[in-house]
Amino acid sequence: MINVEEKMNDLGIQLPEAPKPGAVYVPAKTVGNLIYTSGQDCRVDGTLLYKGKLGLDLTVDQGYEAARQTMVNCLAVLKAEIGDLGRVKQIVKLLAFVNSAPGFVEQPYVINGASELLEEIFGDKGKHARSAIASNELPFNTPVEIEMIVEVE
């Protein structure tokens, strides 16, 4: 069995306090054994890691880093909702939006930052279905927004 906390420590990942909602919604909602998270961005200590559009202001590598940080924030929300990430049975689905300049078509490579992190932490339980969608604008000029669906034990 995977010890999720140990694995994150090995990867040098410390979860922040779950980000507080910026508007009228809850960070996560539990329905049966599924957890639905609200969209998260790439904030670190309240400040966006990056701002702008992929393909104009940011490179794919910077977007990848933003997606990875966004997933760290999603995991912080998930932990706040369920208490112990060891309860994760599987990551079911990611819905990811990429703030994209006209003509930018590499959204899947950007969102790999989140997907690969989940597989590093959870192994096969981290493999998931996914959509990586271009957006012409995202709130606060964040480059990436991700929500997830997780099945828990």
Short mmCIF file of the C-alpha atoms (twelve columns), coordinates in Angstrom:
data_MODEL
# 
_entry.id   MODEL 
# 
loop_
_atom_site.group_PDB 
_atom_site.id 
_atom_site.type_symbol 
_atom_site.label_atom_id 
_atom_site.label_alt_id 
_atom_site.label_comp_id 
_atom_site.label_asym_id 
_atom_site.label_seq_id 
_atom_site.Cartn_x 
_atom_site.Cartn_y 
_atom_site.Cartn_z 
_atom_site.pdbx_PDB_model_num 
ATOM 1   C CA . MET A 1   0.000   0.000  0.000   1 
ATOM 2   C CA . ILE A 2   1.259   3.484  -0.897  1 
ATOM 3   C CA . ASN A 3   1.892   5.882  1.991   1 
ATOM 4   C CA . VAL A 4   0.845   9.097  0.276   1 
ATOM 5   C CA . GLU A 5   2.369   11.456 2.856   1 
ATOM 6   C CA . GLU A 6   5.746   9.666  2.662   1 
ATOM 7   C CA . LYS A 7   5.655   9.714  -1.129  1 
ATOM 8   C CA . MET A 8   4.967   13.459 -1.169  1 
ATOM 9   C CA . ASN A 9   7.807   14.030 1.319   1 
ATOM 10  C CA . ASP A 10  10.129  12.001 -0.940  1 
ATOM 11  C CA . LEU A 11  9.094   14.269 -3.838  1 
ATOM 12  C CA . GLY A 12  9.698   17.398 -1.748  1 
ATOM 13  C CA . ILE A 13  6.009   18.335 -1.750  1 
ATOM 14  C CA . GLN A 14  4.447   19.963 1.276   1 
ATOM 15  C CA . LEU A 15  0.769   20.691 0.971   1 
ATOM 16  C CA . PRO A 16  -0.240  24.240 1.813   1 
ATOM 17  C CA . GLU A 17  -3.359  25.077 3.763   1 
ATOM 18  C CA . ALA A 18  -6.296  24.568 1.414   1 
ATOM 19  C CA . PRO A 19  -6.951  27.780 -0.552  1 
ATOM 20  C CA . LYS A 20  -10.065 29.657 0.525   1 
ATOM 21  C CA . PRO A 21  -12.786 30.249 -2.084  1 
ATOM 22  C CA . GLY A 22  -12.537 33.561 -3.891  1 
ATOM 23  C CA . ALA A 23  -16.282 33.768 -4.484  1 
ATOM 24  C CA . VAL A 24  -19.514 32.002 -3.469  1 
ATOM 25  C CA . TYR A 25  -18.807 28.265 -3.669  1 
ATOM 26  C CA . VAL A 26  -17.309 25.456 -1.593  1 
ATOM 27  C CA . PRO A 27  -13.796 24.138 -2.297  1 
ATOM 28  C CA . ALA A 28  -15.015 20.523 -2.465  1 
ATOM 29  C CA . LYS A 29  -18.251 18.581 -2.381  1 
ATOM 30  C CA . THR A 30  -18.648 14.960 -1.321  1 
ATOM 31  C CA . VAL A 31  -21.320 12.890 -3.046  1 
ATOM 32  C CA . GLY A 32  -21.295 9.273  -1.898  1 
ATOM 33  C CA . ASN A 33  -17.716 8.084  -2.296  1 
ATOM 34  C CA . LEU A 34  -16.824 10.758 -4.883  1 
ATOM 35  C CA . ILE A 35  -15.185 14.082 -4.117  1 
ATOM 36  C CA . TYR A 36  -15.616 16.932 -6.598  1 
ATOM 37  C CA . THR A 37  -13.184 19.803 -6.176  1 
ATOM 38  C CA . SER A 38  -13.798 23.322 -7.385  1 
ATOM 39  C CA . GLY A 39  -11.320 24.773 -9.838  1 
ATOM 40  C CA . GLN A 40  -7.930  25.671 -8.379  1 
ATOM 41  C CA . ASP A 41  -5.115  27.824 -9.737  1 
ATOM 42  C CA . CYS A 42  -1.343  28.017 -9.292  1 
ATOM 43  C CA . ARG A 43  -1.153  30.233 -6.197  1 
ATOM 44  C CA . VAL A 44  1.715   29.900 -3.752  1 
ATOM 45  C CA . ASP A 45  1.172   31.786 -0.486  1 
ATOM 46  C CA . GLY A 46  -1.688  33.717 -2.072  1 
ATOM 47  C CA . THR A 47  0.232   34.868 -5.171  1 
ATOM 48  C CA . LEU A 48  -0.006  33.301 -8.622  1 
ATOM 49  C CA . LEU A 49  3.165   31.413 -9.562  1 
ATOM 50  C CA . TYR A 50  2.688   32.700 -13.127 1 
ATOM 51  C CA . LYS A 51  0.238   34.999 -14.883 1 
ATOM 52  C CA . GLY A 52  -0.754  35.167 -18.526 1 
ATOM 53  C CA . LYS A 53  -1.447  33.199 -21.635 1 
ATOM 54  C CA . LEU A 54  0.364   30.137 -22.861 1 
ATOM 55  C CA . GLY A 55  1.908   30.755 -26.235 1 
ATOM 56  C CA . LEU A 56  2.181   34.519 -25.604 1 
ATOM 57  C CA . ASP A 57  3.384   35.270 -22.072 1 
ATOM 58  C CA . LEU A 58  4.434   31.792 -20.957 1 
ATOM 59  C CA . THR A 59  6.232   28.755 -22.350 1 
ATOM 60  C CA . VAL A 60  4.925   25.195 -22.225 1 
ATOM 61  C CA . ASP A 61  7.498   24.479 -19.480 1 
ATOM 62  C CA . GLN A 62  6.182   27.364 -17.366 1 
ATOM 63  C CA . GLY A 63  2.624   26.143 -17.960 1 
ATOM 64  C CA . TYR A 64  3.696   22.646 -16.900 1 
ATOM 65  C CA . GLU A 65  5.043   24.091 -13.622 1 
ATOM 66  C CA . ALA A 66  1.816   26.062 -13.146 1 
ATOM 67  C CA . ALA A 67  -0.259  22.899 -13.680 1 
ATOM 68  C CA . ARG A 68  1.885   21.011 -11.181 1 
ATOM 69  C CA . GLN A 69  1.376   23.735 -8.545  1 
ATOM 70  C CA . THR A 70  -2.326  23.825 -9.344  1 
ATOM 71  C CA . MET A 71  -2.508  20.100 -8.622  1 
ATOM 72  C CA . VAL A 72  -0.711  20.622 -5.300  1 
ATOM 73  C CA . ASN A 73  -3.492  23.085 -4.443  1 
ATOM 74  C CA . CYS A 74  -6.163  20.595 -5.564  1 
ATOM 75  C CA . LEU A 75  -4.607  17.983 -3.280  1 
ATOM 76  C CA . ALA A 76  -4.635  20.466 -0.385  1 
ATOM 77  C CA . VAL A 77  -8.375  20.963 -0.945  1 
ATOM 78  C CA . LEU A 78  -8.889  17.201 -1.171  1 
ATOM 79  C CA . LYS A 79  -6.982  16.595 2.066   1 
ATOM 80  C CA . ALA A 80  -9.031  19.273 3.846   1 
ATOM 81  C CA . GLU A 81  -12.196 17.510 2.664   1 
ATOM 82  C CA . ILE A 82  -11.249 13.892 3.514   1 
ATOM 83  C CA . GLY A 83  -8.558  14.281 6.178   1 
ATOM 84  C CA . ASP A 84  -6.185  11.591 4.896   1 
ATOM 85  C CA . LEU A 85  -5.012  11.262 1.281   1 
ATOM 86  C CA . GLY A 86  -4.449  7.565  1.998   1 
ATOM 87  C CA . ARG A 87  -8.220  7.211  1.576   1 
ATOM 88  C CA . VAL A 88  -7.926  7.891  -2.166  1 
ATOM 89  C CA . LYS A 89  -9.097  4.832  -4.077  1 
ATOM 90  C CA . GLN A 90  -8.472  6.427  -7.463  1 
ATOM 91  C CA . ILE A 91  -8.263  9.720  -9.284  1 
ATOM 92  C CA . VAL A 92  -11.211 9.552  -11.666 1 
ATOM 93  C CA . LYS A 93  -11.098 12.688 -13.836 1 
ATOM 94  C CA . LEU A 94  -9.407  16.046 -14.320 1 
ATOM 95  C CA . LEU A 95  -11.018 18.961 -16.097 1 
ATOM 96  C CA . ALA A 96  -8.312  21.463 -16.960 1 
ATOM 97  C CA . PHE A 97  -8.436  24.873 -18.612 1 
ATOM 98  C CA . VAL A 98  -5.407  26.563 -20.142 1 
ATOM 99  C CA . ASN A 99  -5.356  30.336 -20.683 1 
ATOM 100 C CA . SER A 100 -4.301  30.181 -24.337 1 
ATOM 101 C CA . ALA A 101 -3.156  32.722 -26.898 1 
ATOM 102 C CA . PRO A 102 -4.717  32.413 -30.373 1 
ATOM 103 C CA . GLY A 103 -3.106  29.501 -32.192 1 
ATOM 104 C CA . PHE A 104 -1.733  27.812 -29.045 1 
ATOM 105 C CA . VAL A 105 -2.612  24.121 -29.284 1 
ATOM 106 C CA . GLU A 106 -0.326  22.409 -26.743 1 
ATOM 107 C CA . GLN A 107 -2.751  22.306 -23.819 1 
ATOM 108 C CA . PRO A 108 -2.186  18.563 -23.223 1 
ATOM 109 C CA . TYR A 109 1.550   19.112 -22.649 1 
ATOM 110 C CA . VAL A 110 0.827   21.874 -20.141 1 
ATOM 111 C CA . ILE A 111 -1.632  19.748 -18.145 1 
ATOM 112 C CA . ASN A 112 0.812   16.839 -18.076 1 
ATOM 113 C CA . GLY A 113 2.346   18.756 -15.148 1 
ATOM 114 C CA . ALA A 114 -0.716  17.869 -13.074 1 
ATOM 115 C CA . SER A 115 -1.262  14.378 -14.485 1 
ATOM 116 C CA . GLU A 116 2.334   13.255 -14.043 1 
ATOM 117 C CA . LEU A 117 2.361   14.514 -10.444 1 
ATOM 118 C CA . LEU A 118 -0.719  12.435 -9.642  1 
ATOM 119 C CA . GLU A 119 0.933   9.317  -11.072 1 
ATOM 120 C CA . GLU A 120 4.165   10.058 -9.165  1 
ATOM 121 C CA . ILE A 121 2.235   10.297 -5.896  1 
ATOM 122 C CA . PHE A 122 -0.497  7.680  -6.305  1 
ATOM 123 C CA . GLY A 123 0.961   5.260  -8.873  1 
ATOM 124 C CA . ASP A 124 -1.760  3.408  -10.783 1 
ATOM 125 C CA . LYS A 125 -4.429  4.992  -8.549  1 
ATOM 126 C CA . GLY A 126 -3.350  8.341  -10.001 1 
ATOM 127 C CA . LYS A 127 -4.075  7.401  -13.626 1 
ATOM 128 C CA . HIS A 128 -7.192  9.260  -14.725 1 
ATOM 129 C CA . ALA A 129 -9.434  10.424 -17.542 1 
ATOM 130 C CA . ARG A 130 -8.791  14.043 -18.516 1 
ATOM 131 C CA . SER A 131 -9.825  17.003 -20.618 1 
ATOM 132 C CA . ALA A 132 -7.359  19.817 -21.383 1 
ATOM 133 C CA . ILE A 133 -9.286  22.725 -22.843 1 
ATOM 134 C CA . ALA A 134 -8.132  26.054 -24.272 1 
ATOM 135 C CA . SER A 135 -9.671  29.157 -22.756 1 
ATOM 136 C CA . ASN A 136 -9.329  32.689 -24.063 1 
ATOM 137 C CA . GLU A 137 -9.369  34.070 -20.479 1 
ATOM 138 C CA . LEU A 138 -9.219  32.672 -16.952 1 
ATOM 139 C CA . PRO A 139 -9.944  34.409 -13.632 1 
ATOM 140 C CA . PHE A 140 -7.197  36.715 -12.337 1 
ATOM 141 C CA . ASN A 141 -5.114  35.946 -15.470 1 
ATOM 142 C CA . THR A 142 -4.100  32.556 -14.090 1 
ATOM 143 C CA . PRO A 143 -2.540  30.358 -16.782 1 
ATOM 144 C CA . VAL A 144 -4.235  27.145 -15.589 1 
ATOM 145 C CA . GLU A 145 -7.357  26.099 -13.699 1 
ATOM 146 C CA . ILE A 146 -8.001  22.482 -12.743 1 
ATOM 147 C CA . GLU A 147 -10.826 20.629 -11.005 1 
ATOM 148 C CA . MET A 148 -10.889 16.939 -10.185 1 
ATOM 149 C CA . ILE A 149 -13.136 14.030 -9.295  1 
ATOM 150 C CA . VAL A 150 -11.716 11.502 -6.832  1 
ATOM 151 C CA . GLU A 151 -13.093 8.219  -5.518  1 
ATOM 152 C CA . VAL A 152 -12.355 7.519  -1.872  1 
ATOM 153 C CA . GLU A 153 -12.493 4.398  0.315   1 
# 
